[in-house]
C-alpha cells in the first residue's frame, strides 16, 4: 500500500511540474484557449458546403416564354442570382474565366419551338469545375428545378414522387457535420504540438538528462508528461463542444459521458504520438517540423474533408493508423445519432490499440533516445 501511495505521490509531482512548465507563461495560457475558440467559430462559419449563393449567367437565344418561366423558377429559389445576361456564345468564356459566374445556362434558338412540338429541348448548363463541390451541388439543384418544370408542362405531377426524410441532420447543414468533427480535430492539433515540444523543451533547457538520472522510471516520466496534455486536450475539446452547443445551437443527441470516454482514449493516443515525436527530436524547432509534417496527413486521412470510403484502397489501409479517423466518426455518431459505448467498439478498439503502442514506445525512447 505504501508503494502504491508513493507511486501516485510521485506521479502527482511530475504532473504538477509539467503543468507549471506549460501554464506559467500567460502567453502559453492564452495560446491553449484562444486558438481553439477562434478556430471553432471560424470553421463553423467558413467551412460550409451549403448552397446559399450561386451566381449564374444566361444566354437565351430563344427569347421565348418557356425559357422565361424556367428562369423565373430559378431566380425564385433565393439561391441563384443572375449576374449577367449574355448576347453571344463568345461571352461565356469571359464570365466563367473571370469567376463572375459559377454556371451559365444556354438556351438554344429552337428551345421554344421544340417544346411547342413536344420534342426534347436541351438546356446546356456550363459549370466552373474549379469549384467542383459547389458546382456539382448547383447542377443537381438545376436538375431538380428542371424536373419540376417538366412535370408542370405535362399538366400534372409525376406518378411516383420521392419524399426525402433526412436523419440526424434534417436540413443537411454542413455545420452539423463539421462542428462535431472539429471537437476531435482541433484538440488533436494542439495536443500533438504541446506534447511534441515537452521533451524537446527539456533538452534545450538542459534538464532532460537530469530527469533521466532521477529515481523516476521511464514509464513514470512518460505518465507525468502524458497526463497534463490529456487534461488540456479535454479542456480544448470542451471549449469547441460549448461553441457547437451554445453558439451554433447544434443539438446533441448522445451522452456526455460516452463522448468524453471516447475523447479521453483518443487524446491518450495523440499524446503517445506527440511524446514519441518529442523523444526523437533534438530541439523544439525539429519537434515543430515533425509535428507539422505529420498533422497534414492525419487531417487529410481522417475523413474530415472527404469520406474515407472514397479514398483509394491503399490510403484506406493507411487510415487505420490514424486515431483521428476513428475519433471523428465516434464524435459524430455520439453527437448526432446518440450512439452508446457498445455500438462504438469499432472506433474505441483501434484508438486504444494505438495508445497502447505509442505510449510504451515513447517511454522506451526516453531511455534509448536516438540522438
C-alpha positions as CSV (number, residue, x, y, z in Angstrom):
1,X,0.0,0.0,0.0
2,X,2.8,2.4,0.8
3,X,4.4,1.7,-2.6
4,X,1.1,2.4,-4.3
5,X,0.6,5.7,-2.5
6,X,4.2,6.7,-3.2
7,X,3.7,6.0,-6.9
8,X,0.7,8.3,-7.1
9,X,2.5,11.0,-5.0
10,X,5.5,11.0,-7.3
11,X,3.2,11.0,-10.4
12,X,1.3,14.0,-9.0
13,X,4.6,15.8,-8.5
14,X,5.6,15.1,-12.1
15,X,2.2,16.3,-13.4
16,X,2.4,19.4,-11.3
17,X,5.9,20.2,-12.7
18,X,4.7,19.7,-16.3
19,X,1.6,21.8,-15.7
20,X,3.7,24.6,-14.2
21,X,6.1,24.5,-17.2
22,X,3.1,24.8,-19.6
23,X,1.0,27.3,-17.8
24,X,3.5,29.6,-16.0
25,X,3.7,31.9,-19.0
26,X,0.5,34.0,-19.6
27,X,1.1,33.8,-23.4
28,X,1.0,30.0,-23.2
29,X,-2.3,30.1,-21.3
30,X,-3.8,32.3,-24.0
31,X,-2.5,30.0,-26.8
32,X,-4.1,27.0,-25.2
33,X,-7.6,28.6,-25.1
34,X,-7.9,31.4,-27.7
35,X,-6.9,29.4,-30.9
36,X,-9.4,26.6,-30.1
37,X,-12.2,29.1,-29.5
38,X,-11.4,31.2,-32.6
39,X,-10.8,28.3,-34.9
40,X,-14.1,26.6,-33.9
41,X,-16.1,29.8,-34.6
42,X,-14.3,30.5,-37.9
43,X,-14.7,26.9,-39.1
44,X,-18.3,26.9,-38.1
45,X,-19.0,29.9,-40.4
46,X,-16.4,29.4,-43.2
47,X,-16.2,25.6,-43.6
48,X,-19.6,25.0,-45.3
49,X,-20.7,23.4,-48.4
50,X,-24.3,24.6,-48.1
51,X,-25.6,26.1,-51.4
52,X,-26.6,29.6,-50.4
53,X,-25.3,31.9,-53.2
54,X,-24.8,30.7,-56.8
55,X,-24.0,33.5,-59.3
56,X,-25.0,32.5,-62.8
57,X,-25.3,33.9,-66.3
58,X,-27.8,33.3,-69.1
59,X,-27.5,33.1,-72.8
60,X,-31.1,32.9,-74.0
61,X,-31.1,32.6,-77.8
62,X,-34.8,31.6,-77.9
63,X,-36.2,34.7,-76.1
64,X,-39.4,32.8,-75.5
65,X,-42.0,32.4,-72.7
66,X,-40.9,28.9,-71.8
67,X,-37.3,29.9,-71.0
68,X,-38.5,33.0,-69.1
69,X,-40.7,30.8,-66.9
70,X,-37.9,28.4,-66.2
71,X,-35.6,31.3,-65.3
72,X,-38.2,32.7,-63.0
73,X,-38.3,29.4,-61.1
74,X,-34.5,29.6,-60.8
75,X,-34.5,33.2,-59.6
76,X,-37.3,32.5,-57.1
77,X,-35.2,30.0,-55.1
78,X,-33.2,32.8,-53.5
79,X,-30.0,30.7,-54.1
80,X,-29.4,31.5,-57.8
81,X,-28.5,35.1,-58.6
82,X,-28.2,36.3,-62.2
83,X,-25.0,38.3,-62.7
84,X,-25.1,38.6,-66.5
85,X,-27.4,38.2,-69.5
86,X,-25.2,37.3,-72.4
87,X,-25.8,38.0,-76.1
88,X,-23.4,35.7,-77.8
89,X,-21.7,32.3,-77.2
90,X,-18.3,34.0,-77.2
91,X,-19.3,35.8,-73.9
92,X,-19.5,32.6,-72.0
93,X,-15.7,32.1,-71.6
94,X,-15.4,35.7,-70.3
95,X,-17.7,35.3,-67.4
96,X,-16.5,31.8,-66.5
97,X,-12.8,32.6,-66.7
98,X,-13.2,35.7,-64.6
99,X,-15.0,33.8,-61.9
100,X,-18.1,36.0,-62.2
101,X,-20.5,33.1,-62.7
102,X,-20.4,29.6,-61.3
103,X,-22.6,28.4,-64.1
104,X,-24.0,29.5,-67.4
105,X,-27.4,28.5,-68.8
106,X,-27.6,28.4,-72.6
107,X,-31.0,28.1,-74.3
108,X,-30.8,27.2,-78.0
109,X,-32.5,29.2,-80.7
110,X,-35.1,26.4,-81.2
111,X,-35.8,25.9,-77.5
112,X,-39.3,27.3,-77.6
113,X,-40.2,25.7,-80.9
114,X,-39.1,22.2,-79.8
115,X,-41.2,22.4,-76.7
116,X,-44.2,23.5,-78.7
117,X,-43.8,20.4,-80.9
118,X,-43.5,18.1,-77.9
119,X,-39.9,17.4,-78.6
120,X,-36.9,17.4,-76.2
121,X,-35.4,20.8,-75.8
122,X,-31.8,20.6,-74.5
123,X,-30.7,23.2,-71.9
124,X,-26.9,23.4,-71.7
125,X,-25.5,24.0,-68.2
126,X,-21.9,25.1,-68.3
127,X,-20.2,24.7,-64.9
128,X,-17.0,26.1,-63.5
129,X,-15.1,22.9,-62.5
130,X,-12.5,24.8,-60.5
131,X,-15.1,24.8,-57.6
132,X,-16.2,21.2,-58.2
133,X,-18.1,20.7,-55.0
134,X,-20.4,23.7,-55.2
135,X,-20.7,23.3,-59.0
136,X,-21.9,19.8,-58.5
137,X,-24.5,20.8,-56.0
138,X,-25.6,23.7,-58.2
139,X,-26.0,21.3,-61.1
140,X,-28.1,19.0,-59.0
141,X,-30.3,21.9,-57.9
142,X,-30.8,23.0,-61.5
143,X,-31.8,19.4,-62.5
144,X,-34.4,19.4,-59.7
145,X,-35.9,22.7,-60.9
146,X,-36.0,21.4,-64.5
147,X,-37.7,18.2,-63.3
148,X,-40.4,20.2,-61.6
149,X,-40.8,22.4,-64.7
150,X,-41.2,19.2,-66.8
151,X,-43.9,17.9,-64.5
152,X,-45.7,21.2,-64.9
153,X,-45.5,21.0,-68.7
154,X,-47.1,17.5,-68.6
155,X,-50.1,19.0,-66.9
156,X,-49.6,17.4,-63.5
157,X,-47.3,15.7,-61.1
158,X,-45.3,12.6,-61.8
159,X,-47.0,9.2,-61.0
160,X,-44.2,8.4,-58.5
161,X,-42.7,11.1,-56.3
162,X,-39.8,10.7,-53.9
163,X,-40.3,12.2,-50.4
164,X,-36.9,12.5,-48.7
165,X,-36.5,12.3,-45.0
166,X,-33.1,13.0,-43.6
167,X,-32.0,11.5,-40.3
168,X,-29.6,13.2,-37.8
169,X,-29.2,16.4,-39.9
170,X,-32.7,17.3,-41.1
171,X,-31.7,20.4,-43.1
172,X,-28.5,18.9,-44.4
173,X,-26.4,21.7,-42.9
174,X,-22.7,21.3,-43.4
175,X,-22.1,22.9,-40.0
176,X,-23.8,20.0,-38.2
177,X,-21.3,17.6,-39.8
178,X,-18.2,19.9,-39.4
179,X,-18.5,21.1,-35.8
180,X,-18.7,17.7,-34.1
181,X,-15.7,16.6,-36.2
182,X,-13.8,19.7,-35.0
183,X,-14.2,18.7,-31.4
184,X,-11.6,16.0,-32.1
185,X,-9.6,17.6,-34.9
186,X,-8.8,20.9,-33.4
187,X,-7.9,19.5,-30.0
188,X,-5.6,17.0,-31.7
189,X,-3.6,19.7,-33.3
190,X,-3.0,21.5,-30.0
191,X,-2.3,18.3,-28.1
192,X,0.2,17.0,-30.6
193,X,2.1,20.3,-30.6
194,X,2.1,20.5,-26.8
195,X,3.4,17.0,-26.2
196,X,5.9,17.2,-29.1
197,X,7.5,20.2,-27.5
198,X,7.7,18.8,-24.0
199,X,10.9,16.7,-24.1
200,X,12.5,18.9,-26.7
201,X,12.0,21.9,-24.4
202,X,13.7,20.0,-21.6
203,X,16.6,19.2,-23.8
204,X,17.1,22.8,-24.8
205,X,16.9,23.9,-21.2
206,X,19.4,21.2,-20.1
207,X,17.0,19.4,-17.7
208,X,16.2,16.3,-19.7
209,X,19.4,14.4,-18.7
210,X,18.8,15.4,-15.1
211,X,15.3,13.9,-15.3
212,X,16.7,10.7,-16.7
213,X,19.0,10.1,-13.7
214,X,16.3,10.7,-11.1
215,X,14.7,7.7,-9.4
216,X,11.7,8.0,-11.6
217,X,11.3,5.1,-14.1
218,X,10.8,5.9,-17.8
219,X,7.2,4.9,-17.5
220,X,6.6,7.3,-14.6
221,X,8.3,10.1,-16.6
222,X,6.1,9.3,-19.6
223,X,2.9,9.3,-17.4
224,X,4.0,12.6,-15.8
225,X,4.3,14.2,-19.2
226,X,1.2,12.5,-20.7
227,X,-1.4,13.3,-18.1
228,X,-1.3,17.2,-18.3
229,X,-1.6,17.2,-22.1
230,X,-4.6,14.8,-21.9
231,X,-6.3,17.2,-19.4
232,X,-5.5,20.2,-21.6
233,X,-6.8,18.3,-24.7
234,X,-10.1,17.5,-23.0
235,X,-10.4,21.2,-21.9
236,X,-10.0,22.3,-25.5
237,X,-12.5,19.7,-26.7
238,X,-14.9,21.1,-24.1
239,X,-14.4,24.6,-25.5
240,X,-15.3,23.5,-29.0
241,X,-18.2,21.5,-27.7
242,X,-19.6,24.6,-25.9
243,X,-19.3,26.6,-29.2
244,X,-21.2,23.9,-31.1
245,X,-23.9,23.7,-28.4
246,X,-24.4,27.2,-27.3
247,X,-23.2,29.4,-30.2
248,X,-24.3,27.4,-33.2
249,X,-27.2,25.7,-31.4
250,X,-26.4,22.3,-32.8
251,X,-28.4,19.9,-30.5
252,X,-26.5,16.9,-29.0
253,X,-28.4,13.6,-29.1
254,X,-25.9,11.5,-27.1
255,X,-24.4,11.2,-23.7
256,X,-21.6,13.5,-22.4
257,X,-20.1,10.6,-20.5
258,X,-19.9,8.5,-23.7
259,X,-18.4,11.4,-25.6
260,X,-15.7,12.1,-23.0
261,X,-14.9,8.5,-22.6
262,X,-14.1,8.3,-26.4
263,X,-12.3,11.6,-26.3
264,X,-10.1,10.5,-23.4
265,X,-8.9,7.4,-25.3
266,X,-8.4,9.5,-28.4
267,X,-6.4,12.1,-26.6
268,X,-4.2,9.4,-24.9
269,X,-3.4,8.1,-28.4
270,X,-2.5,11.6,-29.6
271,X,-0.3,12.2,-26.6
272,X,1.5,8.9,-27.3
273,X,2.3,10.1,-30.9
274,X,3.3,13.5,-29.7
275,X,5.6,12.2,-26.9
276,X,7.3,9.8,-29.4
277,X,8.0,12.8,-31.7
278,X,9.3,14.7,-28.8
279,X,11.6,11.9,-27.7
280,X,13.4,11.7,-31.0
281,X,13.6,15.4,-31.6
282,X,16.9,17.2,-30.9
283,X,15.3,20.6,-30.3
284,X,12.0,22.4,-30.3
285,X,12.3,23.5,-33.9
286,X,12.8,19.9,-35.0
287,X,9.8,18.8,-32.9
288,X,7.6,21.5,-34.5
289,X,8.8,20.5,-38.0
290,X,8.0,16.8,-37.4
291,X,4.6,17.8,-36.0
292,X,3.6,20.0,-38.9
293,X,4.7,17.3,-41.4
294,X,2.5,14.7,-39.5
295,X,-0.6,16.9,-38.9
296,X,-1.5,17.4,-42.6
297,X,-1.6,13.6,-43.5
298,X,-3.6,12.9,-40.3
299,X,-6.1,15.6,-41.2
300,X,-6.4,14.5,-44.9
301,X,-6.8,10.8,-44.0
302,X,-9.3,11.4,-41.2
303,X,-12.5,11.7,-43.2
304,X,-12.9,15.3,-42.2
305,X,-12.9,16.7,-45.7
306,X,-13.7,13.6,-47.8
307,X,-15.2,10.3,-46.8
308,X,-12.6,7.5,-46.1
309,X,-14.6,5.1,-48.3
310,X,-14.0,7.3,-51.3
311,X,-10.2,7.1,-50.9
312,X,-8.0,4.5,-52.8
313,X,-7.6,1.2,-51.1
314,X,-4.0,1.7,-50.0
315,X,-5.0,5.0,-48.3
316,X,-7.9,3.4,-46.6
317,X,-5.5,0.9,-45.1
318,X,-3.2,3.8,-44.1
319,X,-6.1,5.5,-42.2
320,X,-6.2,2.5,-39.8
321,X,-3.1,4.0,-38.1
322,X,-4.8,7.4,-37.8
323,X,-6.6,7.9,-34.4
324,X,-8.4,11.0,-35.8
325,X,-10.3,8.9,-38.3
326,X,-11.9,6.9,-35.5
327,X,-12.3,9.9,-33.2
328,X,-14.3,11.9,-35.8
329,X,-16.6,9.0,-36.6
330,X,-17.1,8.4,-32.8
331,X,-17.9,12.1,-32.0
332,X,-20.3,12.4,-34.9
333,X,-22.1,9.3,-34.0
334,X,-22.4,10.2,-30.3
335,X,-23.3,13.9,-31.1
336,X,-25.7,13.4,-33.9
337,X,-27.0,9.8,-33.5
338,X,-26.9,9.4,-29.8
339,X,-24.8,6.2,-30.1
340,X,-23.8,4.4,-26.9
341,X,-20.5,2.7,-26.0
342,X,-21.5,-0.8,-27.0
343,X,-22.0,0.3,-30.6
344,X,-18.8,2.3,-30.8
345,X,-16.3,-0.6,-30.2
346,X,-15.1,-0.4,-33.8
347,X,-13.8,3.1,-33.0
348,X,-12.7,2.6,-29.4
349,X,-10.6,-0.5,-30.0
350,X,-8.3,1.0,-32.7
351,X,-7.7,4.1,-30.7
352,X,-7.0,2.0,-27.6
353,X,-4.5,-0.1,-29.6
354,X,-2.8,3.0,-31.0
355,X,-2.5,4.4,-27.5
356,X,-1.2,1.1,-26.1
357,X,1.5,1.1,-28.8
358,X,2.6,4.7,-28.8
359,X,2.9,5.3,-25.1
360,X,5.3,2.4,-24.4
361,X,7.2,3.5,-27.5
362,X,7.6,7.0,-26.1
363,X,8.7,5.6,-22.7
364,X,11.3,3.4,-24.4
365,X,12.6,6.3,-26.5
366,X,13.0,8.4,-23.3
367,X,15.7,5.9,-22.1
368,X,17.1,4.9,-25.5
369,X,16.7,8.1,-27.5
370,X,18.1,8.0,-31.0
371,X,20.3,11.1,-30.6
